[in-house]
Amino acid sequence: MIEAKDLSLTFTTADGPVYALSGVDLTVGEGDFISFIGPSGCGKTTLLRIIADLEQPTGGAIHVNGMTPSDARMARQYGYVFQAPALYPWRTVERNVMLPLEIMGYSAAERRERAHRNLELVNLKGFERKYPWQLSGGMQQRASIARALSFDPKLLLMDEPFGALDEIVRDSLNLQLLRLWRETQKTVVFVTHSIPEAVFLSTRIVVMSPRPGRIIDVIDCDLPKDRDLSIRESKRFLDIAHRVREGLRAGHSYDE
Amino acid sequence: MMSEAAPASTLKAPAARSGEGQTVPVLTIVGCLILIWYAAAIWLNMPFQLQLNPELAGMDLVYATWAAERPVLPSPHQVLAEIWKTTALVDITSKRSLFYHAWVTISSSLLGFAMGTLVGVLLAAAIVHVRALQKSLLPWIIASQTIPILAIAPIIIVVLGSIGITGIFPKALISAYLCFFPIAISMVKGLTSPDLMQLDLMRTYNASQFETFAKLRWPASVPFLFAGFKVAIAISLVGAIVGEMPTGAQAGLGARLLAGSYYGQTVQIWAALFMASGLAAFLVMAVAFAERVTLKRMGVKP
Protein backbone atom coordinates (compact mmCIF):
# COMPACT_ATOMS: atom_id res chain seq x y z
CA MET A 1 0.00 0.00 0.00
CA ILE A 2 2.76 2.41 0.98
CA GLU A 3 6.41 1.98 0.09
CA ALA A 4 9.13 4.42 1.07
CA LYS A 5 12.81 4.06 0.18
CA ASP A 6 15.56 6.18 1.76
CA LEU A 7 13.07 9.01 2.23
CA SER A 8 14.39 12.29 3.58
CA LEU A 9 13.16 15.81 4.15
CA THR A 10 15.39 18.73 5.02
CA PHE A 11 13.97 22.16 5.79
CA THR A 12 16.25 25.08 5.09
CA THR A 13 15.84 27.70 7.79
CA ALA A 14 17.71 30.86 8.73
CA ASP A 15 19.58 28.85 11.39
CA GLY A 16 20.74 26.27 8.85
CA PRO A 17 19.19 23.02 7.64
CA VAL A 18 16.77 21.05 9.81
CA TYR A 19 16.76 17.33 9.13
CA ALA A 20 13.10 16.50 9.67
CA LEU A 21 13.47 13.02 8.18
CA SER A 22 16.45 11.04 7.08
CA GLY A 23 16.88 7.60 5.48
CA VAL A 24 13.36 6.35 6.13
CA ASP A 25 12.50 2.93 4.71
CA LEU A 26 8.95 1.78 5.27
CA THR A 27 6.49 -0.72 3.88
CA VAL A 28 2.84 -0.70 4.82
CA GLY A 29 0.73 -3.64 3.61
CA GLU A 30 -2.94 -3.58 2.76
CA GLY A 31 -5.16 -3.92 5.84
CA ASP A 32 -2.34 -3.01 8.22
CA PHE A 33 -2.80 -0.77 11.21
CA ILE A 34 0.53 1.02 11.52
CA SER A 35 1.42 3.45 14.30
CA PHE A 36 4.22 5.98 14.21
CA ILE A 37 5.39 6.69 17.74
CA GLY A 38 8.07 9.00 19.03
CA PRO A 39 8.67 12.26 20.86
CA SER A 40 7.80 15.58 19.29
CA GLY A 41 10.22 16.57 16.57
CA CYS A 42 10.86 12.98 15.45
CA GLY A 43 9.15 13.58 12.12
CA LYS A 44 6.18 11.25 12.61
CA THR A 45 3.68 13.88 11.54
CA THR A 46 6.00 14.99 8.73
CA LEU A 47 6.16 11.41 7.44
CA LEU A 48 2.37 11.19 7.48
CA ARG A 49 2.11 14.52 5.66
CA ILE A 50 4.53 13.29 2.98
CA ILE A 51 2.31 10.24 2.45
CA ALA A 52 -0.62 12.65 2.10
CA ASP A 53 1.29 14.93 -0.29
CA LEU A 54 0.92 17.82 2.13
CA GLU A 55 4.72 17.95 2.34
CA GLN A 56 7.33 17.22 -0.36
CA PRO A 57 10.32 14.98 0.42
CA THR A 58 13.75 16.31 -0.56
CA GLY A 59 15.23 12.87 -1.16
CA GLY A 60 14.32 9.23 -1.72
CA ALA A 61 11.22 7.70 -3.24
CA ILE A 62 7.73 7.00 -1.99
CA HIS A 63 4.73 5.29 -3.52
CA VAL A 64 1.19 5.24 -2.22
CA ASN A 65 -0.99 2.56 -3.73
CA GLY A 66 1.51 2.22 -6.56
CA MET A 67 1.52 5.91 -7.49
CA THR A 68 3.23 9.07 -6.35
CA PRO A 69 1.66 10.75 -3.29
CA SER A 70 0.58 13.61 -5.53
CA ASP A 71 -1.29 11.27 -7.90
CA ALA A 72 -2.74 9.41 -4.93
CA ARG A 73 -4.04 12.67 -3.49
CA MET A 74 -5.55 13.71 -6.79
CA ALA A 75 -7.18 10.30 -7.09
CA ARG A 76 -8.58 10.82 -3.56
CA GLN A 77 -7.02 7.62 -2.32
CA TYR A 78 -6.87 8.50 1.36
CA GLY A 79 -8.90 10.12 4.11
CA TYR A 80 -7.02 12.33 6.55
CA VAL A 81 -7.92 12.93 10.19
CA PHE A 82 -6.17 15.89 11.78
CA GLN A 83 -5.10 16.57 15.36
CA ALA A 84 -8.17 18.78 15.75
CA PRO A 85 -11.58 17.94 14.29
CA ALA A 86 -11.30 20.85 11.80
CA LEU A 87 -15.05 20.79 11.25
CA TYR A 88 -16.44 23.85 9.49
CA PRO A 89 -18.47 25.68 12.15
CA TRP A 90 -21.10 26.98 9.71
CA ARG A 91 -22.03 23.46 8.60
CA THR A 92 -24.10 20.97 10.53
CA VAL A 93 -22.45 17.66 11.41
CA GLU A 94 -24.21 16.01 8.49
CA ARG A 95 -23.14 18.69 6.03
CA ASN A 96 -19.57 18.51 7.32
CA VAL A 97 -19.54 14.81 6.47
CA MET A 98 -20.98 15.69 3.05
CA LEU A 99 -18.25 18.25 2.33
CA PRO A 100 -15.83 15.89 0.54
CA LEU A 101 -18.77 14.29 -1.27
CA GLU A 102 -19.88 17.69 -2.61
CA ILE A 103 -16.39 18.39 -3.87
CA MET A 104 -16.10 14.96 -5.43
CA GLY A 105 -19.41 15.37 -7.22
CA TYR A 106 -21.62 12.76 -5.58
CA SER A 107 -25.36 13.12 -6.16
CA ALA A 108 -27.50 14.63 -3.41
CA ALA A 109 -29.16 11.30 -2.63
CA GLU A 110 -25.82 9.52 -2.44
CA ARG A 111 -24.41 12.28 -0.20
CA ARG A 112 -27.28 11.89 2.24
CA GLU A 113 -27.06 8.13 2.26
CA ARG A 114 -23.28 8.11 2.83
CA ALA A 115 -23.41 10.78 5.54
CA HIS A 116 -26.13 8.82 7.30
CA ARG A 117 -24.25 5.53 7.04
CA ASN A 118 -20.90 6.89 8.22
CA LEU A 119 -22.38 8.87 11.09
CA GLU A 120 -24.05 5.68 12.22
CA LEU A 121 -20.69 3.92 11.97
CA VAL A 122 -19.12 6.37 14.45
CA ASN A 123 -22.21 6.30 16.74
CA LEU A 124 -23.37 9.81 15.92
CA LYS A 125 -26.85 8.90 14.75
CA GLY A 126 -29.29 11.59 15.83
CA PHE A 127 -26.71 14.38 15.77
CA GLU A 128 -26.95 15.07 12.02
CA ARG A 129 -28.54 18.50 12.43
CA LYS A 130 -26.32 19.71 15.28
CA TYR A 131 -23.60 22.27 14.76
CA PRO A 132 -20.05 21.34 15.79
CA TRP A 133 -20.06 23.58 18.87
CA GLN A 134 -23.02 21.62 20.20
CA LEU A 135 -20.89 18.45 20.33
CA SER A 136 -18.25 17.34 22.83
CA GLY A 137 -14.61 17.14 21.72
CA GLY A 138 -14.77 13.36 21.36
CA MET A 139 -17.95 13.55 19.30
CA GLN A 140 -16.41 16.22 17.08
CA GLN A 141 -13.42 13.99 16.39
CA ARG A 142 -15.76 11.09 15.60
CA ALA A 143 -17.59 13.32 13.13
CA SER A 144 -14.26 14.14 11.49
CA ILE A 145 -13.54 10.39 11.20
CA ALA A 146 -16.94 9.90 9.56
CA ARG A 147 -16.03 12.70 7.16
CA ALA A 148 -12.72 11.00 6.27
CA LEU A 149 -14.53 7.70 5.67
CA SER A 150 -17.45 9.17 3.73
CA PHE A 151 -15.90 8.77 0.28
CA ASP A 152 -14.67 5.29 1.17
CA PRO A 153 -10.91 5.64 0.70
CA LYS A 154 -8.84 2.50 1.21
CA LEU A 155 -6.29 4.34 3.29
CA LEU A 156 -6.95 6.28 6.48
CA LEU A 157 -4.22 8.65 7.69
CA MET A 158 -4.64 9.81 11.30
CA ASP A 159 -2.44 12.44 12.92
CA GLU A 160 -2.75 12.16 16.72
CA PRO A 161 -6.52 12.29 16.39
CA PHE A 162 -7.17 11.68 20.09
CA GLY A 163 -4.22 13.66 21.47
CA ALA A 164 -6.35 16.49 22.80
CA LEU A 165 -8.89 14.25 24.56
CA ASP A 166 -8.90 12.93 28.11
CA GLU A 167 -7.94 9.33 28.76
CA ILE A 168 -11.43 7.99 29.40
CA VAL A 169 -12.76 9.38 26.13
CA ARG A 170 -9.62 8.22 24.38
CA ASP A 171 -10.07 4.63 25.61
CA SER A 172 -13.59 4.49 24.30
CA LEU A 173 -12.59 6.02 20.96
CA ASN A 174 -9.71 3.54 20.64
CA LEU A 175 -12.20 0.69 21.04
CA GLN A 176 -14.50 2.22 18.45
CA LEU A 177 -11.65 2.80 16.05
CA LEU A 178 -10.54 -0.80 16.36
CA ARG A 179 -14.06 -2.03 15.62
CA LEU A 180 -14.29 0.35 12.70
CA TRP A 181 -10.99 -0.89 11.29
CA ARG A 182 -12.13 -4.51 11.53
CA GLU A 183 -15.47 -3.73 9.90
CA THR A 184 -14.19 -1.55 7.08
CA GLN A 185 -10.92 -3.38 6.31
CA LYS A 186 -9.12 -0.08 5.83
CA THR A 187 -5.40 0.39 5.96
CA VAL A 188 -4.69 2.81 8.80
CA VAL A 189 -1.57 4.88 9.45
CA PHE A 190 -1.82 6.36 12.92
CA VAL A 191 0.46 8.90 14.58
CA THR A 192 0.57 8.97 18.36
CA HIS A 193 2.83 9.68 21.30
CA SER A 194 1.05 7.28 23.62
CA ILE A 195 2.67 3.85 24.03
CA PRO A 196 -0.48 2.05 25.30
CA GLU A 197 -2.52 3.54 22.47
CA ALA A 198 -0.01 2.39 19.86
CA VAL A 199 0.24 -1.13 21.27
CA PHE A 200 -3.51 -1.47 21.72
CA LEU A 201 -4.40 -0.43 18.18
CA SER A 202 -1.60 -1.51 15.89
CA THR A 203 -0.53 -4.50 13.90
CA ARG A 204 2.89 -2.88 13.61
CA ILE A 205 4.55 -0.06 15.51
CA VAL A 206 7.18 2.19 13.95
CA VAL A 207 9.38 3.73 16.65
CA MET A 208 10.96 7.03 15.63
CA SER A 209 13.56 9.35 17.10
CA PRO A 210 14.47 12.99 16.51
CA ARG A 211 17.45 14.92 15.09
CA PRO A 212 17.48 13.68 12.43
CA GLY A 213 13.97 12.19 12.30
CA ARG A 214 14.48 8.48 11.63
CA ILE A 215 13.06 5.03 12.25
CA ILE A 216 14.66 3.22 15.19
CA ASP A 217 12.65 0.03 15.26
CA VAL A 218 9.63 -1.63 13.70
CA ILE A 219 7.80 -3.85 16.14
CA ASP A 220 5.24 -6.46 15.16
CA CYS A 221 2.28 -6.32 17.43
CA ASP A 222 0.72 -9.76 17.14
CA LEU A 223 -2.07 -9.43 19.66
CA PRO A 224 -5.33 -11.02 18.50
CA LYS A 225 -7.34 -8.82 16.15
CA ASP A 226 -10.34 -9.00 18.44
CA ARG A 227 -9.02 -6.94 21.38
CA ASP A 228 -10.70 -5.28 24.29
CA LEU A 229 -9.33 -2.92 26.91
CA SER A 230 -8.51 -5.74 29.35
CA ILE A 231 -5.79 -6.95 27.00
CA ARG A 232 -3.71 -4.07 28.29
CA GLU A 233 -3.01 -6.07 31.47
CA SER A 234 -1.85 -9.17 29.56
CA LYS A 235 1.80 -10.24 29.57
CA ARG A 236 2.07 -10.04 25.78
CA PHE A 237 0.80 -6.43 25.76
CA LEU A 238 3.25 -5.39 28.48
CA ASP A 239 6.14 -7.09 26.68
CA ILE A 240 5.45 -5.18 23.48
CA ALA A 241 5.00 -1.92 25.37
CA HIS A 242 8.33 -2.58 27.06
CA ARG A 243 10.03 -3.09 23.71
CA VAL A 244 8.57 0.15 22.39
CA ARG A 245 9.83 1.96 25.49
CA GLU A 246 13.29 0.41 25.01
CA GLY A 247 13.28 1.57 21.40
CA LEU A 248 12.41 5.10 22.39
CA ARG A 249 15.17 5.06 25.01
CA ALA A 250 17.72 3.77 22.50
CA GLY A 251 16.88 6.76 20.31
CA HIS A 252 17.76 9.05 23.25
CA SER A 253 14.24 10.23 23.13
CA TYR A 254 14.09 10.60 26.89
CA ASP A 255 16.94 13.09 26.98
CA GLU A 256 14.78 16.10 26.38
CA MET B 1 -17.23 23.82 24.73
CA MET B 2 -17.17 20.13 25.48
CA SER B 3 -20.64 19.94 26.99
CA GLU B 4 -23.99 19.72 25.28
CA ALA B 5 -25.85 22.88 24.35
CA ALA B 6 -27.04 24.84 27.33
CA PRO B 7 -30.71 25.79 27.23
CA ALA B 8 -31.23 29.03 25.36
CA SER B 9 -32.97 30.69 28.30
CA THR B 10 -29.91 30.59 30.56
CA LEU B 11 -27.80 32.08 27.77
CA LYS B 12 -30.18 34.91 27.06
CA ALA B 13 -30.91 36.01 30.62
CA PRO B 14 -27.69 38.02 31.29
CA ALA B 15 -28.03 39.84 27.97
CA ALA B 16 -31.57 40.92 28.78
CA ARG B 17 -30.50 42.16 32.21
CA SER B 18 -27.65 44.24 30.81
CA GLY B 19 -30.12 45.67 28.27
CA GLU B 20 -32.36 46.90 31.07
CA GLY B 21 -29.39 48.34 32.89
CA GLN B 22 -28.47 50.46 29.89
CA THR B 23 -31.68 52.47 29.65
CA VAL B 24 -31.10 54.67 32.68
CA PRO B 25 -27.46 55.63 31.91
CA VAL B 26 -28.28 56.30 28.25
CA LEU B 27 -31.24 58.52 29.15
CA THR B 28 -29.12 60.35 31.73
CA ILE B 29 -26.48 61.12 29.12
CA VAL B 30 -29.12 62.29 26.62
CA GLY B 31 -30.66 64.50 29.31
CA CYS B 32 -27.27 66.02 30.15
CA LEU B 33 -26.54 66.71 26.49
CA ILE B 34 -29.86 68.49 26.04
CA LEU B 35 -29.20 70.65 29.12
CA ILE B 36 -25.72 71.55 27.83
CA TRP B 37 -27.23 72.32 24.44
CA TYR B 38 -29.82 74.75 25.90
CA ALA B 39 -27.09 76.42 27.98
CA ALA B 40 -24.84 76.73 24.93
CA ALA B 41 -27.71 78.21 22.93
CA ILE B 42 -28.14 80.96 25.55
CA TRP B 43 -24.43 81.68 25.58
CA LEU B 44 -23.92 81.71 21.79
CA ASN B 45 -27.10 83.58 20.84
CA MET B 46 -27.03 86.16 23.60
CA PRO B 47 -24.67 88.74 21.98
CA PHE B 48 -26.81 89.05 18.85
CA GLN B 49 -30.06 89.21 20.79
CA LEU B 50 -28.63 92.00 22.96
CA GLN B 51 -27.59 93.87 19.81
CA LEU B 52 -31.14 93.66 18.56
CA ASN B 53 -32.67 94.68 21.83
CA PRO B 54 -30.32 95.91 24.56
CA GLU B 55 -33.22 96.20 26.99
CA LEU B 56 -33.65 92.43 27.26
CA ALA B 57 -32.72 90.82 30.57
CA GLY B 58 -33.46 87.84 32.77
CA MET B 59 -35.80 85.12 31.51
CA ASP B 60 -36.95 87.29 28.61
CA LEU B 61 -33.40 87.25 27.28
CA VAL B 62 -33.17 83.48 27.78
CA TYR B 63 -36.41 82.89 25.90
CA ALA B 64 -35.27 85.21 23.12
CA THR B 65 -32.06 83.22 22.64
CA TRP B 66 -34.09 80.01 22.34
CA ALA B 67 -36.50 81.43 19.78
CA ALA B 68 -34.23 83.48 17.50
CA GLU B 69 -35.00 83.65 13.77
CA ARG B 70 -31.46 82.83 12.61
CA PRO B 71 -29.65 81.67 15.75
CA VAL B 72 -25.95 80.81 15.85
CA LEU B 73 -27.02 77.67 17.63
CA PRO B 74 -30.70 76.77 17.40
CA SER B 75 -32.25 75.25 20.49
CA PRO B 76 -33.35 71.60 20.46
CA HIS B 77 -37.06 72.36 20.29
CA GLN B 78 -36.53 74.64 17.27
CA VAL B 79 -34.76 71.81 15.46
CA LEU B 80 -37.49 69.35 16.40
CA ALA B 81 -40.14 71.79 15.23
CA GLU B 82 -38.32 72.22 11.91
CA ILE B 83 -38.05 68.45 11.47
CA TRP B 84 -41.75 68.09 12.27
CA LYS B 85 -42.66 70.86 9.88
CA THR B 86 -40.63 69.39 7.00
CA THR B 87 -41.60 65.77 7.49
CA ALA B 88 -45.09 65.38 8.87
CA LEU B 89 -46.68 68.57 7.59
CA VAL B 90 -45.61 68.44 3.94
CA ASP B 91 -46.28 65.99 1.15
CA ILE B 92 -43.53 63.34 0.92
CA THR B 93 -42.90 64.11 -2.77
CA SER B 94 -42.62 67.84 -2.11
CA LYS B 95 -39.22 69.46 -2.48
CA ARG B 96 -39.69 70.85 1.01
CA SER B 97 -39.97 67.41 2.57
CA LEU B 98 -36.93 66.13 4.48
CA PHE B 99 -38.04 62.61 3.65
CA TYR B 100 -37.78 63.45 -0.03
CA HIS B 101 -34.23 64.75 0.45
CA ALA B 102 -33.33 61.78 2.65
CA TRP B 103 -34.58 59.45 -0.07
CA VAL B 104 -32.44 61.19 -2.69
CA THR B 105 -29.39 60.79 -0.46
CA ILE B 106 -30.10 57.24 0.62
CA SER B 107 -30.64 56.01 -2.93
CA SER B 108 -27.24 57.20 -4.10
CA SER B 109 -25.59 56.04 -0.89
CA LEU B 110 -27.08 52.53 -1.21
CA LEU B 111 -26.05 52.30 -4.86
CA GLY B 112 -22.55 53.43 -3.84
CA PHE B 113 -22.54 50.90 -1.01
CA ALA B 114 -23.40 48.10 -3.43
CA MET B 115 -20.74 49.18 -5.90
CA GLY B 116 -18.15 49.60 -3.14
CA THR B 117 -18.96 46.17 -1.72
CA LEU B 118 -18.57 44.55 -5.12
CA VAL B 119 -15.24 46.26 -5.77
CA GLY B 120 -14.00 45.60 -2.23
CA VAL B 121 -14.83 41.89 -2.33
CA LEU B 122 -13.32 41.44 -5.80
CA LEU B 123 -10.15 43.25 -4.75
CA ALA B 124 -9.86 41.17 -1.59
CA ALA B 125 -10.37 37.93 -3.51
CA ALA B 126 -7.71 38.97 -6.01
CA ILE B 127 -5.28 39.94 -3.26
CA VAL B 128 -5.79 36.67 -1.41
CA HIS B 129 -5.32 34.50 -4.50
CA VAL B 130 -2.51 36.32 -6.26
CA ARG B 131 0.41 36.81 -3.90
CA ALA B 132 1.99 39.47 -6.09
CA LEU B 133 -1.08 41.67 -5.79
CA GLN B 134 -0.79 41.82 -2.03
CA LYS B 135 2.44 43.77 -2.38
CA SER B 136 1.44 45.81 -5.42
CA LEU B 137 -2.22 46.56 -4.80
CA LEU B 138 -2.55 47.03 -1.07
CA PRO B 139 -0.40 50.20 -0.82
CA TRP B 140 -2.53 51.82 -3.54
CA ILE B 141 -5.72 50.88 -1.75
CA ILE B 142 -4.44 52.48 1.43
CA ALA B 143 -3.10 55.53 -0.43
CA SER B 144 -6.51 56.03 -2.05
CA GLN B 145 -7.96 56.75 1.37
CA THR B 146 -5.40 59.40 2.28
CA ILE B 147 -6.80 61.73 -0.40
CA PRO B 148 -9.42 63.95 1.23
CA ILE B 149 -12.82 63.08 -0.18
CA LEU B 150 -13.70 66.78 -0.22
CA ALA B 151 -10.91 67.31 -2.75
CA ILE B 152 -11.76 64.42 -5.00
CA ALA B 153 -15.57 64.73 -4.93
CA PRO B 154 -15.79 67.90 -7.08
CA ILE B 155 -13.34 66.38 -9.57
CA ILE B 156 -15.50 63.29 -9.99
CA ILE B 157 -18.67 65.36 -10.31
CA VAL B 158 -17.15 67.77 -12.84
CA VAL B 159 -15.39 65.14 -14.94
CA LEU B 160 -18.44 62.88 -15.14
CA GLY B 161 -20.66 65.90 -15.72
CA SER B 162 -18.55 66.98 -18.68
CA ILE B 163 -19.13 63.64 -20.40
CA GLY B 164 -22.82 63.84 -19.71
CA ILE B 165 -23.10 61.60 -16.67
CA THR B 166 -25.09 63.34 -13.97
CA GLY B 167 -27.65 62.47 -11.34
CA ILE B 168 -27.31 59.54 -8.99
CA PHE B 169 -24.27 57.83 -10.48
CA PRO B 170 -21.50 60.38 -9.74
CA LYS B 171 -22.69 60.65 -6.13
CA ALA B 172 -22.81 56.87 -5.80
CA LEU B 173 -19.29 56.71 -7.18
CA ILE B 174 -18.05 58.95 -4.38
CA SER B 175 -19.81 56.73 -1.85
CA ALA B 176 -18.27 53.66 -3.46
CA TYR B 177 -14.84 55.28 -3.31
CA LEU B 178 -15.15 55.52 0.47
CA CYS B 179 -16.97 52.20 0.92
CA PHE B 180 -14.73 49.78 -0.89
CA PHE B 181 -11.87 50.35 1.53
CA PRO B 182 -13.26 48.88 4.80
CA ILE B 183 -14.84 46.06 2.78
CA ALA B 184 -11.57 45.20 1.02
CA ILE B 185 -9.53 45.32 4.23
CA SER B 186 -11.95 43.24 6.28
CA MET B 187 -12.42 40.74 3.46
CA VAL B 188 -8.67 40.23 3.03
CA LYS B 189 -8.63 39.36 6.71
CA GLY B 190 -11.76 37.22 6.43
CA LEU B 191 -10.68 35.27 3.36
CA THR B 192 -7.35 34.46 5.00
CA SER B 193 -8.98 33.55 8.33
CA PRO B 194 -9.31 29.76 7.76
CA ASP B 195 -6.55 27.96 9.63
CA LEU B 196 -3.95 25.73 8.02
CA MET B 197 -5.78 22.56 9.00
CA GLN B 198 -9.01 23.66 7.31
CA LEU B 199 -7.03 24.53 4.18
CA ASP B 200 -5.05 21.27 4.26
CA LEU B 201 -8.37 19.43 4.50
CA MET B 202 -9.43 20.94 1.18
CA ARG B 203 -6.08 19.93 -0.28
CA THR B 204 -6.57 16.30 0.76
CA TYR B 205 -9.83 16.35 -1.23
CA ASN B 206 -7.95 17.78 -4.21
CA ALA B 207 -10.44 20.67 -4.16
CA SER B 208 -9.99 23.37 -6.78
CA GLN B 209 -9.20 26.94 -5.80
CA PHE B 210 -12.74 27.92 -6.62
CA GLU B 211 -14.20 25.20 -4.39
CA THR B 212 -11.88 26.19 -1.56
CA PHE B 213 -13.09 29.75 -2.01
CA ALA B 214 -16.78 28.89 -2.19
CA LYS B 215 -16.90 26.28 0.56
CA LEU B 216 -14.24 27.53 2.97
CA ARG B 217 -12.87 31.04 2.46
CA TRP B 218 -16.18 32.73 1.66
CA PRO B 219 -18.28 31.31 4.53
CA ALA B 220 -15.38 31.88 6.94
CA SER B 221 -15.24 35.53 5.93
CA VAL B 222 -18.93 36.35 6.48
CA PRO B 223 -18.49 37.74 10.04
CA PHE B 224 -15.64 39.91 8.72
CA LEU B 225 -17.81 41.07 5.84
CA PHE B 226 -20.43 42.33 8.27
CA ALA B 227 -17.80 44.16 10.31
CA GLY B 228 -16.79 45.89 7.06
CA PHE B 229 -20.46 46.54 6.20
CA LYS B 230 -21.04 48.43 9.43
CA VAL B 231 -18.27 50.90 8.71
CA ALA B 232 -19.02 51.07 4.99
CA ILE B 233 -22.75 51.77 5.31
CA ALA B 234 -22.12 54.78 7.55
CA ILE B 235 -19.44 56.30 5.34
CA SER B 236 -21.43 55.59 2.18
CA LEU B 237 -23.89 58.13 3.56
CA VAL B 238 -21.08 60.60 4.19
CA GLY B 239 -19.91 60.08 0.61
CA ALA B 240 -23.37 60.72 -0.82
CA ILE B 241 -23.82 63.90 1.25
CA VAL B 242 -20.41 65.21 0.26
CA GLY B 243 -21.23 64.33 -3.35
CA GLU B 244 -24.35 66.49 -3.21
CA MET B 245 -22.46 69.61 -2.21
CA PRO B 246 -20.24 70.58 -5.15
CA THR B 247 -23.03 70.32 -7.70
CA GLY B 248 -25.02 72.86 -5.80
CA ALA B 249 -27.35 69.95 -6.05
CA GLN B 250 -31.04 70.62 -6.13
CA ALA B 251 -31.95 67.75 -3.86
CA GLY B 252 -30.56 65.60 -1.08
CA LEU B 253 -29.49 66.18 2.50
CA GLY B 254 -26.15 67.56 1.30
CA ALA B 255 -27.93 70.13 -0.83
CA ARG B 256 -30.11 70.99 2.16
CA LEU B 257 -27.01 71.57 4.30
CA LEU B 258 -25.43 73.75 1.62
CA ALA B 259 -28.58 75.80 1.00
CA GLY B 260 -29.00 76.26 4.74
CA SER B 261 -25.51 77.66 5.10
CA TYR B 262 -25.90 79.92 2.05
CA TYR B 263 -28.96 81.58 3.51
CA GLY B 264 -27.97 81.42 7.17
CA GLN B 265 -30.78 78.97 7.90
CA THR B 266 -29.09 77.28 10.85
CA VAL B 267 -32.29 75.55 11.94
CA GLN B 268 -32.53 73.94 8.52
CA ILE B 269 -28.89 72.81 8.72
CA TRP B 270 -29.44 71.20 12.07
CA ALA B 271 -32.62 69.52 10.93
CA ALA B 272 -30.78 68.05 7.94
CA LEU B 273 -27.94 66.92 10.22
CA PHE B 274 -30.38 65.16 12.50
CA MET B 275 -32.02 63.48 9.56
CA ALA B 276 -28.61 62.34 8.31
CA SER B 277 -27.57 60.88 11.65
CA GLY B 278 -30.97 59.25 12.08
CA LEU B 279 -30.55 57.73 8.65
CA ALA B 280 -27.06 56.49 9.52
CA ALA B 281 -28.33 54.94 12.73
CA PHE B 282 -31.15 53.25 10.81
CA LEU B 283 -28.75 51.87 8.19
CA VAL B 284 -26.30 50.56 10.79
CA MET B 285 -29.16 48.90 12.65
CA ALA B 286 -30.38 47.33 9.43
CA VAL B 287 -26.89 45.88 8.87
CA ALA B 288 -26.75 44.63 12.46
CA PHE B 289 -30.12 42.96 11.99
CA ALA B 290 -29.01 41.32 8.74
CA GLU B 291 -25.87 40.15 10.52
CA ARG B 292 -27.85 38.55 13.35
CA VAL B 293 -30.16 36.74 10.94
CA THR B 294 -27.31 35.56 8.70
CA LEU B 295 -25.06 34.34 11.48
CA LYS B 296 -27.97 32.57 13.11
CA ARG B 297 -28.69 30.76 9.87
CA MET B 298 -24.99 29.81 9.73
CA GLY B 299 -25.32 28.13 13.12
CA VAL B 300 -23.01 30.48 15.00
CA LYS B 301 -23.03 29.86 18.72
CA PRO B 302 -25.43 32.40 20.27
Interface residues (C-beta under 8 A of the other chain):
Chain A: A52 D53 L54 R73 M74 R76 Y78 G79 Y80 F82 Q83 A84 A86 Y88 P89 W90 R91 T92 L99 P100 E102 I103 M104 K130 Y131 W133 Q134 S136 G137
Chain B: M1 M2 S3 E4 A5 D195 M197 Q198 D200 L201 M202 R203 T204 Y205 N206 A207 E211 K215 L216 P219 A220 V222 M298 G299 V300 K301
